[in-house]
Amino acid sequence: MPKLYLTVKEKLEILAEAYSVPRNLKPTARKYNVLPSSIRKWKKKEEVLQETCVNRSRVKTVNSGPKPENPEIEEAVFNYILDLRGRDIGKKN
């Protein structure tokens, strides 16, 4: 079964292989079981992929998801959960 998601690093490695020699896009796509159109899309946003790989090497996408509507509340909830974890509250034994 093919892998559903590729990390940004894997996408960049596939891109490098696909464009290393002329007319290598389709064979590379077959080798990694991805569509040639996907590789072309990655090529168009290669600069963003490289920047993402440097800053967040283990991510699978360049999108970070929706921004929170209330960042202050998000921060407060995050800190509350960290506090509970620090006191071993809410952990299942």
Phi and psi in radians as a Rosetta constraint file:
Dihedral C 1 N 2 CA 2 C 2 CIRCULARHARMONIC -1.247 0.35
Dihedral N 2 CA 2 C 2 N 3 CIRCULARHARMONIC 2.684 0.35
Dihedral C 2 N 3 CA 3 C 3 CIRCULARHARMONIC -1.233 0.35
Dihedral N 3 CA 3 C 3 N 4 CIRCULARHARMONIC 2.334 0.35
Dihedral C 3 N 4 CA 4 C 4 CIRCULARHARMONIC -1.375 0.35
Dihedral N 4 CA 4 C 4 N 5 CIRCULARHARMONIC -0.631 0.35
Dihedral C 4 N 5 CA 5 C 5 CIRCULARHARMONIC -2.219 0.35
Dihedral N 5 CA 5 C 5 N 6 CIRCULARHARMONIC 2.517 0.35
Dihedral C 5 N 6 CA 6 C 6 CIRCULARHARMONIC -2.036 0.35
Dihedral N 6 CA 6 C 6 N 7 CIRCULARHARMONIC 2.478 0.35
Dihedral C 6 N 7 CA 7 C 7 CIRCULARHARMONIC -1.270 0.35
Dihedral N 7 CA 7 C 7 N 8 CIRCULARHARMONIC 2.881 0.35
Dihedral C 7 N 8 CA 8 C 8 CIRCULARHARMONIC -1.052 0.35
Dihedral N 8 CA 8 C 8 N 9 CIRCULARHARMONIC -0.684 0.35
Dihedral C 8 N 9 CA 9 C 9 CIRCULARHARMONIC -1.086 0.35
Dihedral N 9 CA 9 C 9 N 10 CIRCULARHARMONIC -0.765 0.35
Dihedral C 9 N 10 CA 10 C 10 CIRCULARHARMONIC -1.102 0.35
Dihedral N 10 CA 10 C 10 N 11 CIRCULARHARMONIC -0.704 0.35
Dihedral C 10 N 11 CA 11 C 11 CIRCULARHARMONIC -1.067 0.35
Dihedral N 11 CA 11 C 11 N 12 CIRCULARHARMONIC -0.740 0.35
Dihedral C 11 N 12 CA 12 C 12 CIRCULARHARMONIC -1.149 0.35
Dihedral N 12 CA 12 C 12 N 13 CIRCULARHARMONIC -0.650 0.35
Dihedral C 12 N 13 CA 13 C 13 CIRCULARHARMONIC -1.155 0.35
Dihedral N 13 CA 13 C 13 N 14 CIRCULARHARMONIC -0.715 0.35
Dihedral C 13 N 14 CA 14 C 14 CIRCULARHARMONIC -1.134 0.35
Dihedral N 14 CA 14 C 14 N 15 CIRCULARHARMONIC -0.735 0.35
Dihedral C 14 N 15 CA 15 C 15 CIRCULARHARMONIC -1.013 0.35
Dihedral N 15 CA 15 C 15 N 16 CIRCULARHARMONIC -0.805 0.35
Dihedral C 15 N 16 CA 16 C 16 CIRCULARHARMONIC -1.069 0.35
Dihedral N 16 CA 16 C 16 N 17 CIRCULARHARMONIC -0.726 0.35
Dihedral C 16 N 17 CA 17 C 17 CIRCULARHARMONIC -1.198 0.35
Dihedral N 17 CA 17 C 17 N 18 CIRCULARHARMONIC -0.723 0.35
Dihedral C 17 N 18 CA 18 C 18 CIRCULARHARMONIC -1.132 0.35
Dihedral N 18 CA 18 C 18 N 19 CIRCULARHARMONIC -0.614 0.35
Dihedral C 18 N 19 CA 19 C 19 CIRCULARHARMONIC -1.823 0.35
Dihedral N 19 CA 19 C 19 N 20 CIRCULARHARMONIC 0.206 0.35
Dihedral C 19 N 20 CA 20 C 20 CIRCULARHARMONIC -1.257 0.35
Dihedral N 20 CA 20 C 20 N 21 CIRCULARHARMONIC -0.601 0.35
Dihedral C 20 N 21 CA 21 C 21 CIRCULARHARMONIC -2.332 0.35
Dihedral N 21 CA 21 C 21 N 22 CIRCULARHARMONIC 2.687 0.35
Dihedral C 21 N 22 CA 22 C 22 CIRCULARHARMONIC -1.074 0.35
Dihedral N 22 CA 22 C 22 N 23 CIRCULARHARMONIC 2.576 0.35
Dihedral C 22 N 23 CA 23 C 23 CIRCULARHARMONIC 1.042 0.35
Dihedral N 23 CA 23 C 23 N 24 CIRCULARHARMONIC 0.672 0.35
Dihedral C 23 N 24 CA 24 C 24 CIRCULARHARMONIC -1.949 0.35
Dihedral N 24 CA 24 C 24 N 25 CIRCULARHARMONIC 0.049 0.35
Dihedral C 24 N 25 CA 25 C 25 CIRCULARHARMONIC -1.151 0.35
Dihedral N 25 CA 25 C 25 N 26 CIRCULARHARMONIC -0.922 0.35
Dihedral C 25 N 26 CA 26 C 26 CIRCULARHARMONIC -1.151 0.35
Dihedral N 26 CA 26 C 26 N 27 CIRCULARHARMONIC -0.759 0.35
Dihedral C 26 N 27 CA 27 C 27 CIRCULARHARMONIC -1.066 0.35
Dihedral N 27 CA 27 C 27 N 28 CIRCULARHARMONIC -0.659 0.35
Dihedral C 27 N 28 CA 28 C 28 CIRCULARHARMONIC -1.168 0.35
Dihedral N 28 CA 28 C 28 N 29 CIRCULARHARMONIC -0.722 0.35
Dihedral C 28 N 29 CA 29 C 29 CIRCULARHARMONIC -1.054 0.35
Dihedral N 29 CA 29 C 29 N 30 CIRCULARHARMONIC -0.764 0.35
Dihedral C 29 N 30 CA 30 C 30 CIRCULARHARMONIC -1.102 0.35
Dihedral N 30 CA 30 C 30 N 31 CIRCULARHARMONIC -0.736 0.35
Dihedral C 30 N 31 CA 31 C 31 CIRCULARHARMONIC -1.026 0.35
Dihedral N 31 CA 31 C 31 N 32 CIRCULARHARMONIC -0.718 0.35
Dihedral C 31 N 32 CA 32 C 32 CIRCULARHARMONIC -1.747 0.35
Dihedral N 32 CA 32 C 32 N 33 CIRCULARHARMONIC 0.106 0.35
Dihedral C 32 N 33 CA 33 C 33 CIRCULARHARMONIC 0.997 0.35
Dihedral N 33 CA 33 C 33 N 34 CIRCULARHARMONIC 0.800 0.35
Dihedral C 33 N 34 CA 34 C 34 CIRCULARHARMONIC -2.192 0.35
Dihedral N 34 CA 34 C 34 N 35 CIRCULARHARMONIC 2.832 0.35
Dihedral C 34 N 35 CA 35 C 35 CIRCULARHARMONIC -1.370 0.35
Dihedral N 35 CA 35 C 35 N 36 CIRCULARHARMONIC 2.494 0.35
Dihedral C 35 N 36 CA 36 C 36 CIRCULARHARMONIC -1.013 0.35
Dihedral N 36 CA 36 C 36 N 37 CIRCULARHARMONIC -0.583 0.35
Dihedral C 36 N 37 CA 37 C 37 CIRCULARHARMONIC -1.125 0.35
Dihedral N 37 CA 37 C 37 N 38 CIRCULARHARMONIC -0.556 0.35
Dihedral C 37 N 38 CA 38 C 38 CIRCULARHARMONIC -1.139 0.35
Dihedral N 38 CA 38 C 38 N 39 CIRCULARHARMONIC -0.748 0.35
Dihedral C 38 N 39 CA 39 C 39 CIRCULARHARMONIC -1.111 0.35
Dihedral N 39 CA 39 C 39 N 40 CIRCULARHARMONIC -0.690 0.35
Dihedral C 39 N 40 CA 40 C 40 CIRCULARHARMONIC -1.110 0.35
Dihedral N 40 CA 40 C 40 N 41 CIRCULARHARMONIC -0.680 0.35
Dihedral C 40 N 41 CA 41 C 41 CIRCULARHARMONIC -1.113 0.35
Dihedral N 41 CA 41 C 41 N 42 CIRCULARHARMONIC -0.740 0.35
Dihedral C 41 N 42 CA 42 C 42 CIRCULARHARMONIC -1.091 0.35
Dihedral N 42 CA 42 C 42 N 43 CIRCULARHARMONIC -0.644 0.35
Dihedral C 42 N 43 CA 43 C 43 CIRCULARHARMONIC -1.103 0.35
Dihedral N 43 CA 43 C 43 N 44 CIRCULARHARMONIC -0.698 0.35
Dihedral C 43 N 44 CA 44 C 44 CIRCULARHARMONIC -1.126 0.35
Dihedral N 44 CA 44 C 44 N 45 CIRCULARHARMONIC -0.566 0.35
Dihedral C 44 N 45 CA 45 C 45 CIRCULARHARMONIC -1.971 0.35
Dihedral N 45 CA 45 C 45 N 46 CIRCULARHARMONIC 0.576 0.35
Dihedral C 45 N 46 CA 46 C 46 CIRCULARHARMONIC -1.050 0.35
Dihedral N 46 CA 46 C 46 N 47 CIRCULARHARMONIC -0.703 0.35
Dihedral C 46 N 47 CA 47 C 47 CIRCULARHARMONIC -1.080 0.35
Dihedral N 47 CA 47 C 47 N 48 CIRCULARHARMONIC -0.737 0.35
Dihedral C 47 N 48 CA 48 C 48 CIRCULARHARMONIC -1.163 0.35
Dihedral N 48 CA 48 C 48 N 49 CIRCULARHARMONIC -0.699 0.35
Dihedral C 48 N 49 CA 49 C 49 CIRCULARHARMONIC -1.074 0.35
Dihedral N 49 CA 49 C 49 N 50 CIRCULARHARMONIC -0.766 0.35
Dihedral C 49 N 50 CA 50 C 50 CIRCULARHARMONIC -1.111 0.35
Dihedral N 50 CA 50 C 50 N 51 CIRCULARHARMONIC -0.745 0.35
Dihedral C 50 N 51 CA 51 C 51 CIRCULARHARMONIC -1.111 0.35
Dihedral N 51 CA 51 C 51 N 52 CIRCULARHARMONIC -0.725 0.35
Dihedral C 51 N 52 CA 52 C 52 CIRCULARHARMONIC -1.136 0.35
Dihedral N 52 CA 52 C 52 N 53 CIRCULARHARMONIC -0.702 0.35
Dihedral C 52 N 53 CA 53 C 53 CIRCULARHARMONIC -1.103 0.35
Dihedral N 53 CA 53 C 53 N 54 CIRCULARHARMONIC -0.663 0.35
Dihedral C 53 N 54 CA 54 C 54 CIRCULARHARMONIC -1.202 0.35
Dihedral N 54 CA 54 C 54 N 55 CIRCULARHARMONIC -0.765 0.35
Dihedral C 54 N 55 CA 55 C 55 CIRCULARHARMONIC -1.434 0.35
Dihedral N 55 CA 55 C 55 N 56 CIRCULARHARMONIC -0.634 0.35
Dihedral C 55 N 56 CA 56 C 56 CIRCULARHARMONIC -2.466 0.35
Dihedral N 56 CA 56 C 56 N 57 CIRCULARHARMONIC 1.415 0.35
Dihedral C 56 N 57 CA 57 C 57 CIRCULARHARMONIC -1.163 0.35
Dihedral N 57 CA 57 C 57 N 58 CIRCULARHARMONIC -0.370 0.35
Dihedral C 57 N 58 CA 58 C 58 CIRCULARHARMONIC -1.756 0.35
Dihedral N 58 CA 58 C 58 N 59 CIRCULARHARMONIC 0.087 0.35
Dihedral C 58 N 59 CA 59 C 59 CIRCULARHARMONIC -1.314 0.35
Dihedral N 59 CA 59 C 59 N 60 CIRCULARHARMONIC 2.726 0.35
Dihedral C 59 N 60 CA 60 C 60 CIRCULARHARMONIC -1.784 0.35
Dihedral N 60 CA 60 C 60 N 61 CIRCULARHARMONIC -0.232 0.35
Dihedral C 60 N 61 CA 61 C 61 CIRCULARHARMONIC -2.468 0.35
Dihedral N 61 CA 61 C 61 N 62 CIRCULARHARMONIC 2.794 0.35
Dihedral C 61 N 62 CA 62 C 62 CIRCULARHARMONIC -1.518 0.35
Dihedral N 62 CA 62 C 62 N 63 CIRCULARHARMONIC -0.193 0.35
Dihedral C 62 N 63 CA 63 C 63 CIRCULARHARMONIC -1.499 0.35
Dihedral N 63 CA 63 C 63 N 64 CIRCULARHARMONIC 2.448 0.35
Dihedral C 63 N 64 CA 64 C 64 CIRCULARHARMONIC -1.754 0.35
Dihedral N 64 CA 64 C 64 N 65 CIRCULARHARMONIC 0.095 0.35
Dihedral C 64 N 65 CA 65 C 65 CIRCULARHARMONIC 1.564 0.35
Dihedral N 65 CA 65 C 65 N 66 CIRCULARHARMONIC 3.114 0.35
Dihedral C 65 N 66 CA 66 C 66 CIRCULARHARMONIC -1.214 0.35
Dihedral N 66 CA 66 C 66 N 67 CIRCULARHARMONIC 2.564 0.35
Dihedral C 66 N 67 CA 67 C 67 CIRCULARHARMONIC -1.359 0.35
Dihedral N 67 CA 67 C 67 N 68 CIRCULARHARMONIC 2.480 0.35
Dihedral C 67 N 68 CA 68 C 68 CIRCULARHARMONIC -1.136 0.35
Dihedral N 68 CA 68 C 68 N 69 CIRCULARHARMONIC 2.506 0.35
Dihedral C 68 N 69 CA 69 C 69 CIRCULARHARMONIC -1.257 0.35
Dihedral N 69 CA 69 C 69 N 70 CIRCULARHARMONIC -0.575 0.35
Dihedral C 69 N 70 CA 70 C 70 CIRCULARHARMONIC -2.227 0.35
Dihedral N 70 CA 70 C 70 N 71 CIRCULARHARMONIC 1.481 0.35
Dihedral C 70 N 71 CA 71 C 71 CIRCULARHARMONIC -1.049 0.35
Dihedral N 71 CA 71 C 71 N 72 CIRCULARHARMONIC -0.532 0.35
Dihedral C 71 N 72 CA 72 C 72 CIRCULARHARMONIC -1.146 0.35
Dihedral N 72 CA 72 C 72 N 73 CIRCULARHARMONIC -0.718 0.35
Dihedral C 72 N 73 CA 73 C 73 CIRCULARHARMONIC -1.183 0.35
Dihedral N 73 CA 73 C 73 N 74 CIRCULARHARMONIC -0.731 0.35
Dihedral C 73 N 74 CA 74 C 74 CIRCULARHARMONIC -1.003 0.35
Dihedral N 74 CA 74 C 74 N 75 CIRCULARHARMONIC -0.782 0.35
Dihedral C 74 N 75 CA 75 C 75 CIRCULARHARMONIC -1.124 0.35
Dihedral N 75 CA 75 C 75 N 76 CIRCULARHARMONIC -0.726 0.35
Dihedral C 75 N 76 CA 76 C 76 CIRCULARHARMONIC -1.126 0.35
Dihedral N 76 CA 76 C 76 N 77 CIRCULARHARMONIC -0.757 0.35
Dihedral C 76 N 77 CA 77 C 77 CIRCULARHARMONIC -1.124 0.35
Dihedral N 77 CA 77 C 77 N 78 CIRCULARHARMONIC -0.748 0.35
Dihedral C 77 N 78 CA 78 C 78 CIRCULARHARMONIC -1.022 0.35
Dihedral N 78 CA 78 C 78 N 79 CIRCULARHARMONIC -0.830 0.35
Dihedral C 78 N 79 CA 79 C 79 CIRCULARHARMONIC -1.134 0.35
Dihedral N 79 CA 79 C 79 N 80 CIRCULARHARMONIC -0.640 0.35
Dihedral C 79 N 80 CA 80 C 80 CIRCULARHARMONIC -1.085 0.35
Dihedral N 80 CA 80 C 80 N 81 CIRCULARHARMONIC -0.789 0.35
Dihedral C 80 N 81 CA 81 C 81 CIRCULARHARMONIC -1.128 0.35
Dihedral N 81 CA 81 C 81 N 82 CIRCULARHARMONIC -0.736 0.35
Dihedral C 81 N 82 CA 82 C 82 CIRCULARHARMONIC -1.059 0.35
Dihedral N 82 CA 82 C 82 N 83 CIRCULARHARMONIC -0.683 0.35
Dihedral C 82 N 83 CA 83 C 83 CIRCULARHARMONIC -1.115 0.35
Dihedral N 83 CA 83 C 83 N 84 CIRCULARHARMONIC -0.774 0.35
Dihedral C 83 N 84 CA 84 C 84 CIRCULARHARMONIC -1.085 0.35
Dihedral N 84 CA 84 C 84 N 85 CIRCULARHARMONIC -0.753 0.35
Dihedral C 84 N 85 CA 85 C 85 CIRCULARHARMONIC -1.101 0.35
Dihedral N 85 CA 85 C 85 N 86 CIRCULARHARMONIC -0.658 0.35
Dihedral C 85 N 86 CA 86 C 86 CIRCULARHARMONIC -1.136 0.35
Dihedral N 86 CA 86 C 86 N 87 CIRCULARHARMONIC -0.484 0.35
Dihedral C 86 N 87 CA 87 C 87 CIRCULARHARMONIC -1.742 0.35
Dihedral N 87 CA 87 C 87 N 88 CIRCULARHARMONIC 0.192 0.35
Dihedral C 87 N 88 CA 88 C 88 CIRCULARHARMONIC 1.020 0.35
Dihedral N 88 CA 88 C 88 N 89 CIRCULARHARMONIC 0.562 0.35
Dihedral C 88 N 89 CA 89 C 89 CIRCULARHARMONIC -1.678 0.35
Dihedral N 89 CA 89 C 89 N 90 CIRCULARHARMONIC 2.330 0.35
Dihedral C 89 N 90 CA 90 C 90 CIRCULARHARMONIC 1.577 0.35
Dihedral N 90 CA 90 C 90 N 91 CIRCULARHARMONIC 0.036 0.35
Dihedral C 90 N 91 CA 91 C 91 CIRCULARHARMONIC -1.544 0.35
Dihedral N 91 CA 91 C 91 N 92 CIRCULARHARMONIC 2.421 0.35
Dihedral C 91 N 92 CA 92 C 92 CIRCULARHARMONIC -1.521 0.35
Dihedral N 92 CA 92 C 92 N 93 CIRCULARHARMONIC 2.440 0.35
